[in-house]
Amino acid sequence: MKVLIPSPLADYTGHRREVEAEGATLAELLEDLDRRHPGIRFRMIDEQDQIRPHMRVFVNGEQIRDLNLSLAPADDVQIIQSLSAG
């Protein structure tokens, strides 16, 4: 399925903003994404297997926090990284 990647993570995908990945759940999709683009999952998922606070994942336009969400092959997944100033 199609996965849209935010600019800050594009270094992991060869600067492609749209990539393909597969999985029956969001967790499986992110694992497949990491197999195809090593290191990208760590930037999105923390050590407790939770979506990092500055990351947003949308499936078909709806924000998702549950990595166990079932996915269909036609689903659109968009990853967004929040920006913060210090």
N, CA, C and O atoms as a printed pandas DataFrame, in Angstrom:
     atom_number atom_name residue_name chain_id  residue_number  x_coord  y_coord  z_coord
0              1         N          MET        A               1    0.829   -1.184    0.000
1              2        CA          MET        A               1    0.000    0.000    0.000
2              3         C          MET        A               1    0.871    1.244    0.000
3              4         O          MET        A               1    2.051    1.192    0.349
4              5         N          LYS        A               2    0.298    2.325   -0.381
5              6        CA          LYS        A               2    1.010    3.595   -0.481
6              7         C          LYS        A               2    1.178    4.213    0.902
7              8         O          LYS        A               2    0.233    4.267    1.689
8              9         N          VAL        A               3    2.399    4.679    1.189
9             10        CA          VAL        A               3    2.699    5.355    2.451
10            11         C          VAL        A               3    3.349    6.688    2.109
11            12         O          VAL        A               3    4.357    6.730    1.404
12            13         N          LEU        A               4    2.770    7.778    2.612
13            14        CA          LEU        A               4    3.347    9.113    2.416
14            15         C          LEU        A               4    4.284    9.414    3.572
15            16         O          LEU        A               4    3.926    9.245    4.737
16            17         N          ILE        A               5    5.481    9.860    3.241
17            18        CA          ILE        A               5    6.562   10.069    4.203
18            19         C          ILE        A               5    6.802   11.567    4.375
19            20         O          ILE        A               5    6.837   12.299    3.386
20            21         N          PRO        A               6    6.971   12.041    5.631
21            22        CA          PRO        A               6    7.265   13.466    5.830
22            23         C          PRO        A               6    8.697   13.796    5.405
23            24         O          PRO        A               6    9.571   12.930    5.423
24            25         N          SER        A               7    8.926   15.028    5.031
25            26        CA          SER        A               7   10.244   15.480    4.592
26            27         C          SER        A               7   11.373   15.123    5.564
27            28         O          SER        A               7   12.433   14.686    5.115
28            29         N          PRO        A               8   11.182   15.294    6.895
29            30        CA          PRO        A               8   12.284   14.974    7.808
30            31         C          PRO        A               8   12.717   13.506    7.790
31            32         O          PRO        A               8   13.825   13.193    8.224
32            33         N          LEU        A               9   11.871   12.607    7.301
33            34        CA          LEU        A               9   12.226   11.185    7.251
34            35         C          LEU        A               9   12.611   10.726    5.845
35            36         O          LEU        A               9   12.911    9.551    5.634
36            37         N          ALA        A              10   12.603   11.634    4.904
37            38        CA          ALA        A              10   12.867   11.267    3.511
38            39         C          ALA        A              10   14.302   10.779    3.281
39            40         O          ALA        A              10   14.560   10.084    2.298
40            41         N          ASP        A              11   15.226   11.124    4.157
41            42        CA          ASP        A              11   16.595   10.596    4.024
42            43         C          ASP        A              11   16.607    9.068    4.078
43            44         O          ASP        A              11   17.458    8.429    3.460
44            45         N          TYR        A              12   15.672    8.492    4.810
45            46        CA          TYR        A              12   15.606    7.032    4.940
46            47         C          TYR        A              12   15.054    6.358    3.681
47            48         O          TYR        A              12   15.293    5.171    3.456
48            49         N          THR        A              13   14.327    7.104    2.873
49            50        CA          THR        A              13   13.658    6.523    1.702
50            51         C          THR        A              13   14.290    6.969    0.391
51            52         O          THR        A              13   13.654    6.886   -0.660
52            53         N          GLY        A              14   15.516    7.436    0.436
53            54        CA          GLY        A              14   16.154    7.915   -0.782
54            55         C          GLY        A              14   15.486    9.176   -1.304
55            56         O          GLY        A              14   15.470    9.433   -2.508
56            57         N          HIS        A              15   14.939    9.954   -0.389
57            58        CA          HIS        A              15   14.263   11.228   -0.677
58            59         C          HIS        A              15   12.958   11.047   -1.430
59            60         O          HIS        A              15   12.469   11.984   -2.061
60            61         N          ARG        A              16   12.391    9.850   -1.370
61            62        CA          ARG        A              16   11.056    9.640   -1.940
62            63         C          ARG        A              16   10.029    9.945   -0.874
63            64         O          ARG        A              16   10.162    9.496    0.264
64            65         N          ARG        A              17    9.019   10.694   -1.224
65            66        CA          ARG        A              17    7.962   11.083   -0.284
66            67         C          ARG        A              17    6.802   10.106   -0.302
67            68         O          ARG        A              17    5.932   10.163    0.567
68            69         N          GLU        A              18    6.777    9.213   -1.279
69            70        CA          GLU        A              18    5.748    8.184   -1.357
70            71         C          GLU        A              18    6.432    6.846   -1.614
71            72         O          GLU        A              18    7.170    6.691   -2.586
72            73         N          VAL        A              19    6.178    5.884   -0.732
73            74        CA          VAL        A              19    6.786    4.561   -0.848
74            75         C          VAL        A              19    5.712    3.497   -0.677
75            76         O          VAL        A              19    4.572    3.797   -0.322
76            77         N          GLU        A              20    6.091    2.258   -0.935
77            78        CA          GLU        A              20    5.188    1.119   -0.755
78            79         C          GLU        A              20    5.613    0.322    0.468
79            80         O          GLU        A              20    6.801    0.225    0.776
80            81         N          ALA        A              21    4.631   -0.250    1.164
81            82        CA          ALA        A              21    4.876   -1.171    2.276
82            83         C          ALA        A              21    3.648   -2.055    2.408
83            84         O          ALA        A              21    2.570   -1.726    1.913
84            85         N          GLU        A              22    3.830   -3.194    3.093
85            86        CA          GLU        A              22    2.743   -4.151    3.263
86            87         C          GLU        A              22    2.605   -4.518    4.727
87            88         O          GLU        A              22    3.567   -4.463    5.492
88            89         N          GLY        A              23    1.382   -4.897    5.105
89            90        CA          GLY        A              23    1.133   -5.385    6.453
90            91         C          GLY        A              23   -0.344   -5.490    6.722
91            92         O          GLY        A              23   -1.135   -4.691    6.221
92            93         N          ALA        A              24   -0.721   -6.481    7.517
93            94        CA          ALA        A              24   -2.125   -6.666    7.878
94            95         C          ALA        A              24   -2.535   -5.708    8.992
95            96         O          ALA        A              24   -3.721   -5.433    9.175
96            97         N          THR        A              25   -1.548   -5.198    9.738
97            98        CA          THR        A              25   -1.803   -4.207   10.795
98            99         C          THR        A              25   -0.839   -3.040   10.603
99           100         O          THR        A              25    0.111   -3.127    9.825
100          101         N          LEU        A              26   -1.092   -1.961   11.312
101          102        CA          LEU        A              26   -0.191   -0.817   11.237
102          103         C          LEU        A              26    1.201   -1.203   11.731
103          104         O          LEU        A              26    2.199   -0.760   11.162
104          105         N          ALA        A              27    1.284   -2.018   12.777
105          106        CA          ALA        A              27    2.584   -2.466   13.295
106          107         C          ALA        A              27    3.353   -3.242   12.227
107          108         O          ALA        A              27    4.549   -3.019   12.041
108          109         N          GLU        A              28    2.675   -4.149   11.527
109          110        CA          GLU        A              28    3.323   -4.926   10.477
110          111         C          GLU        A              28    3.754   -4.039    9.316
111          112         O          GLU        A              28    4.815   -4.250    8.728
112          113         N          LEU        A              29    2.936   -3.056    8.992
113          114        CA          LEU        A              29    3.287   -2.128    7.917
114          115         C          LEU        A              29    4.559   -1.362    8.276
115          116         O          LEU        A              29    5.439   -1.197    7.431
116          117         N          LEU        A              30    4.664   -0.891    9.521
117          118        CA          LEU        A              30    5.848   -0.139    9.936
118          119         C          LEU        A              30    7.085   -1.035    9.983
119          120         O          LEU        A              30    8.190   -0.578    9.692
120          121         N          GLU        A              31    6.910   -2.300   10.345
121          122        CA          GLU        A              31    8.037   -3.244   10.316
122          123         C          GLU        A              31    8.503   -3.476    8.880
123          124         O          GLU        A              31    9.704   -3.522    8.615
124          125         N          ASP        A              32    7.551   -3.623    7.952
125          126        CA          ASP        A              32    7.911   -3.798    6.546
126          127         C          ASP        A              32    8.584   -2.536    6.008
127          128         O          ASP        A              32    9.550   -2.616    5.249
128          129         N          LEU        A              33    8.079   -1.393    6.399
129          130        CA          LEU        A              33    8.683   -0.122    5.984
130          131         C          LEU        A              33   10.135   -0.064    6.464
131          132         O          LEU        A              33   11.011    0.404    5.738
132          133         N          ASP        A              34   10.389   -0.537    7.684
133          134        CA          ASP        A              34   11.743   -0.533    8.229
134          135         C          ASP        A              34   12.641   -1.551    7.521
135          136         O          ASP        A              34   13.839   -1.310    7.376
136          137         N          ARG        A              35   12.090   -2.674    7.083
137          138        CA          ARG        A              35   12.877   -3.640    6.310
138          139         C          ARG        A              35   13.316   -3.021    4.982
139          140         O          ARG        A              35   14.437   -3.230    4.520
140          141         N          ARG        A              36   12.414   -2.265    4.389
141          142        CA          ARG        A              36   12.707   -1.637    3.097
142          143         C          ARG        A              36   13.575   -0.390    3.241
143          144         O          ARG        A              36   14.353   -0.055    2.348
144          145         N          HIS        A              37   13.432    0.292    4.377
145          146        CA          HIS        A              37   14.136    1.562    4.626
146          147         C          HIS        A              37   14.671    1.535    6.069
147          148         O          HIS        A              37   14.084    2.151    6.958
148          149         N          PRO        A              38   15.773    0.828    6.297
149          150        CA          PRO        A              38   16.287    0.616    7.657
150          151         C          PRO        A              38   16.458    1.910    8.454
151          152         O          PRO        A              38   16.982    2.913    7.969
152          153         N          GLY        A              39   15.986    1.834    9.707
153          154        CA          GLY        A              39   16.129    2.955   10.636
154          155         C          GLY        A              39   14.915    3.845   10.736
155          156         O          GLY        A              39   14.801    4.614   11.690
156          157         N          ILE        A              40   14.003    3.767    9.786
157          158        CA          ILE        A              40   12.872    4.702    9.775
158          159         C          ILE        A              40   11.891    4.430   10.922
159          160         O          ILE        A              40   11.321    5.371   11.475
160          161         N          ARG        A              41   11.688    3.171   11.281
161          162        CA          ARG        A              41   10.721    2.835   12.329
162          163         C          ARG        A              41   11.130    3.435   13.670
163          164         O          ARG        A              41   10.281    3.931   14.409
164          165         N          PHE        A              42   12.419    3.396   13.990
165          166        CA          PHE        A              42   12.896    3.944   15.262
166          167         C          PHE        A              42   12.572    5.430   15.392
167          168         O          PHE        A              42   12.361    5.923   16.500
168          169         N          ARG        A              43   12.532    6.132   14.290
169          170        CA          ARG        A              43   12.209    7.567   14.326
170          171         C          ARG        A              43   10.730    7.805   14.600
171          172         O          ARG        A              43   10.338    8.905   14.990
172          173         N          MET        A              44    9.898    6.769   14.395
173          174        CA          MET        A              44    8.453    6.905   14.581
174          175         C          MET        A              44    7.931    6.218   15.837
175          176         O          MET        A              44    6.941    6.664   16.418
176          177         N          ILE        A              45    8.586    5.135   16.265
177          178        CA          ILE        A              45    8.114    4.297   17.366
178          179         C          ILE        A              45    9.154    4.287   18.478
179          180         O          ILE        A              45   10.346    4.122   18.223
180          181         N          ASP        A              46    8.687    4.467   19.728
181          182        CA          ASP        A              46    9.632    4.514   20.844
182          183         C          ASP        A              46    9.929    3.116   21.398
183          184         O          ASP        A              46    9.468    2.112   20.856
184          185         N          GLU        A              47   10.698    3.068   22.476
185          186        CA          GLU        A              47   11.135    1.814   23.068
186          187         C          GLU        A              47    9.989    1.036   23.717
187          188         O          GLU        A              47   10.131   -0.160   23.969
188          189         N          GLN        A              48    8.864    1.686   23.992
189          190        CA          GLN        A              48    7.691    1.031   24.557
190          191         C          GLN        A              48    6.700    0.605   23.471
191          192         O          GLN        A              48    5.559    0.251   23.765
192          193         N          ASP        A              49    7.146    0.645   22.227
193          194        CA          ASP        A              49    6.319    0.276   21.069
194          195         C          ASP        A              49    5.092    1.183   20.922
195          196         O          ASP        A              49    4.000    0.728   20.580
196          197         N          GLN        A              50    5.297    2.455   21.184
197          198        CA          GLN        A              50    4.243    3.461   21.029
198          199         C          GLN        A              50    4.676    4.475   19.976
199          200         O          GLN        A              50    5.869    4.715   19.785
200          201         N          ILE        A              51    3.702    5.064   19.298
201          202        CA          ILE        A              51    4.017    6.125   18.337
202          203         C          ILE        A              51    4.584    7.306   19.111
203          204         O          ILE        A              51    3.992    7.760   20.090
204          205         N          ARG        A              52    5.726    7.794   18.669
205          206        CA          ARG        A              52    6.367    8.916   19.365
206          207         C          ARG        A              52    5.432   10.128   19.394
207          208         O          ARG        A              52    4.655   10.330   18.460
208          209         N          PRO        A              53    5.501   10.941   20.467
209          210        CA          PRO        A              53    4.578   12.071   20.616
210          211         C          PRO        A              53    4.607   13.070   19.466
211          212         O          PRO        A              53    3.588   13.696   19.177
212          213         N          HIS        A              54    5.747   13.235   18.805
213          214        CA          HIS        A              54    5.847   14.225   17.729
214          215         C          HIS        A              54    5.458   13.655   16.362
215          216         O          HIS        A              54    5.531   14.349   15.347
216          217         N          MET        A              55    5.043   12.383   16.347
217          218        CA          MET        A              55    4.646   11.748   15.088
218          219         C          MET        A              55    3.126   11.597   15.044
219          220         O          MET        A              55    2.481   11.379   16.069
220          221         N          ARG        A              56    2.577   11.714   13.856
221          222        CA          ARG        A              56    1.149   11.488   13.627
222          223         C          ARG        A              56    1.036   10.502   12.476
223          224         O          ARG        A              56    1.716   10.641   11.460
224          225         N          VAL        A              57    0.175    9.505   12.640
225          226        CA          VAL        A              57   -0.071    8.534   11.579
226          227         C          VAL        A              57   -1.554    8.598   11.248
227          228         O          VAL        A              57   -2.406    8.488   12.130
228          229         N          PHE        A              58   -1.849    8.777    9.978
229          230        CA          PHE        A              58   -3.221    8.845    9.502
230          231         C          PHE        A              58   -3.468    7.689    8.549
231          232         O          PHE        A              58   -2.654    7.413    7.668
232          233         N          VAL        A              59   -4.590    7.020    8.729
233          234        CA          VAL        A              59   -5.021    5.966    7.814
234          235         C          VAL        A              59   -6.355    6.419    7.230
235          236         O          VAL        A              59   -7.334    6.605    7.952
236          237         N          ASN        A              60   -6.374    6.590    5.921
237          238        CA          ASN        A              60   -7.569    7.076    5.227
238          239         C          ASN        A              60   -8.088    8.382    5.828
239          240         O          ASN        A              60   -9.295    8.599    5.933
240          241         N          GLY        A              61   -7.148    9.249    6.220
241          242        CA          GLY        A              61   -7.496   10.567    6.730
242          243         C          GLY        A              61   -7.818   10.629    8.209
243          244         O          GLY        A              61   -8.091   11.714    8.723
244          245         N          GLU        A              62   -7.797    9.499    8.918
245          246        CA          GLU        A              62   -8.115    9.468   10.346
246          247         C          GLU        A              62   -6.851    9.210   11.149
247          248         O          GLU        A              62   -6.104    8.273   10.867
248          249         N          GLN        A              63   -6.613   10.066   12.170
249          250        CA          GLN        A              63   -5.412    9.875   12.990
250          251         C          GLN        A              63   -5.538    8.587   13.799
251          252         O          GLN        A              63   -6.578    8.310   14.396
252          253         N          ILE        A              64   -4.453    7.804   13.805
253          254        CA          ILE        A              64   -4.430    6.503   14.463
254          255         C          ILE        A              64   -3.281    6.462   15.463
255          256         O          ILE        A              64   -2.172    6.900   15.156
256          257         N          ARG        A              65   -3.544    5.932   16.666
257          258        CA          ARG        A              65   -2.493    5.726   17.667
258          259         C          ARG        A              65   -2.305    4.240   17.967
259          260         O          ARG        A              65   -1.331    3.859   18.616
260          261         N          ASP        A              66   -3.228    3.401   17.501
261          262        CA          ASP        A              66   -3.227    1.968   17.792
262          263         C          ASP        A              66   -2.454    1.210   16.725
263          264         O          ASP        A              66   -2.889    1.133   15.576
264          265         N          LEU        A              67   -1.314    0.651   17.098
265          266        CA          LEU        A              67   -0.492   -0.090   16.144
266          267         C          LEU        A              67   -1.137   -1.408   15.725
267          268         O          LEU        A              67   -0.714   -2.011   14.739
268          269         N          ASN        A              68   -2.141   -1.860   16.449
269          270        CA          ASN        A              68   -2.821   -3.108   16.114
270          271         C          ASN        A              68   -3.976   -2.915   15.138
271          272         O          ASN        A              68   -4.689   -3.869   14.829
272          273         N          LEU        A              69   -4.166   -1.703   14.655
273          274        CA          LEU        A              69   -5.233   -1.425   13.700
274          275         C          LEU        A              69   -5.057   -2.295   12.456
275          276         O          LEU        A              69   -3.968   -2.356   11.884
276          277         N          SER        A              70   -6.129   -2.965   12.041
277          278        CA          SER        A              70   -6.098   -3.764   10.814
278          279         C          SER        A              70   -6.106   -2.852    9.602
279          280         O          SER        A              70   -6.796   -1.833    9.575
280          281         N          LEU        A              71   -5.330   -3.235    8.603
281          282        CA          LEU        A              71   -5.238   -2.462    7.368
282          283         C          LEU        A              71   -5.723   -3.291    6.192
283          284         O          LEU        A              71   -5.643   -4.520    6.199
284          285         N          ALA        A              72   -6.229   -2.594    5.179
285          286        CA          ALA        A              72   -6.620   -3.223    3.919
286          287         C          ALA        A              72   -5.639   -2.758    2.843
287          288         O          ALA        A              72   -5.079   -1.668    2.954
288          289         N          PRO        A              73   -5.423   -3.565    1.806
289          290        CA          PRO        A              73   -4.460   -3.197    0.759
290          291         C          PRO        A              73   -4.721   -1.840    0.098
291          292         O          PRO        A              73   -3.786   -1.206   -0.392
292          293         N          ALA        A              74   -5.964   -1.391    0.080
293          294        CA          ALA        A              74   -6.287   -0.119   -0.572
294          295         C          ALA        A              74   -6.176    1.088    0.361
295          296         O          ALA        A              74   -6.402    2.218   -0.072
296          297         N          ASP        A              75   -5.833    0.868    1.634
297          298        CA          ASP        A              75   -5.732    1.975    2.587
298          299         C          ASP        A              75   -4.591    2.922    2.213
299          300         O          ASP        A              75   -3.572    2.513    1.657
300          301         N          ASP        A              76   -4.794    4.188    2.534
301          302        CA          ASP        A              76   -3.750    5.201    2.372
302          303         C          ASP        A              76   -3.205    5.525    3.756
303          304         O          ASP        A              76   -3.964    5.809    4.684
304          305         N          VAL        A              77   -1.889    5.480    3.884
305          306        CA          VAL        A              77   -1.239    5.772    5.164
306          307         C          VAL        A              77   -0.366    7.004    4.976
307          308         O          VAL        A              77    0.450    7.072    4.057
308          309         N          GLN        A              78   -0.551    7.970    5.861
309          310        CA          GLN        A              78    0.244    9.191    5.800
310          311         C          GLN        A              78    0.905    9.389    7.150
311          312         O          GLN        A              78    0.255    9.322    8.193
312          313         N          ILE        A              79    2.209    9.634    7.117
313          314        CA          ILE        A              79    2.975    9.889    8.332
314          315         C          ILE        A              79    3.352   11.369    8.337
315          316         O          ILE        A              79    3.851   11.904    7.346
316          317         N          ILE        A              80    3.102   12.016    9.475
317          318        CA          ILE        A              80    3.387   13.443    9.603
318          319         C          ILE        A              80    4.240   13.622   10.849
319          320         O          ILE        A              80    3.975   13.013   11.886
320          321         N          GLN        A              81    5.252   14.451   10.742
321          322        CA          GLN        A              81    6.105   14.751   11.889
322          323         C          GLN        A              81    5.834   16.186   12.304
323          324         O          GLN        A              81    5.934   17.106   11.492
324          325         N          SER        A              82    5.484   16.378   13.594
325          326        CA          SER        A              82    5.258   17.712   14.111
326          327         C          SER        A              82    6.579   18.448   14.226
327          328         O          SER        A              82    7.618   17.842   14.488
328          329         N          LEU        A              83    6.535   19.730   14.034
329          330        CA          LEU        A              83    7.711   20.564   14.205
330          331         C          LEU        A              83    7.610   21.276   15.534
331          332         O          LEU        A              83    6.527   21.683   15.953
332          333         N          SER        A              84    8.748   21.424   16.196
333          334        CA          SER        A              84    8.761   22.157   17.468
334          335         C          SER        A              84    9.964   23.085   17.483
335          336         O          SER        A              84   10.990   22.836   16.850
336          337         N          ALA        A              85    9.797   24.135   18.212
337          338        CA          ALA        A              85   10.890   25.108   18.357
338          339         C          ALA        A              85   11.413   25.027   19.767
339          340         O          ALA        A              85   10.678   24.700   20.699
340          341         N          GLY        A              86   12.683   25.324   19.919
341          342        CA          GLY        A              86   13.268   25.231   21.257
342          343         C          GLY        A              86   13.908   26.492   21.672
343          344         O          GLY        A              86   14.448   26.577   22.775
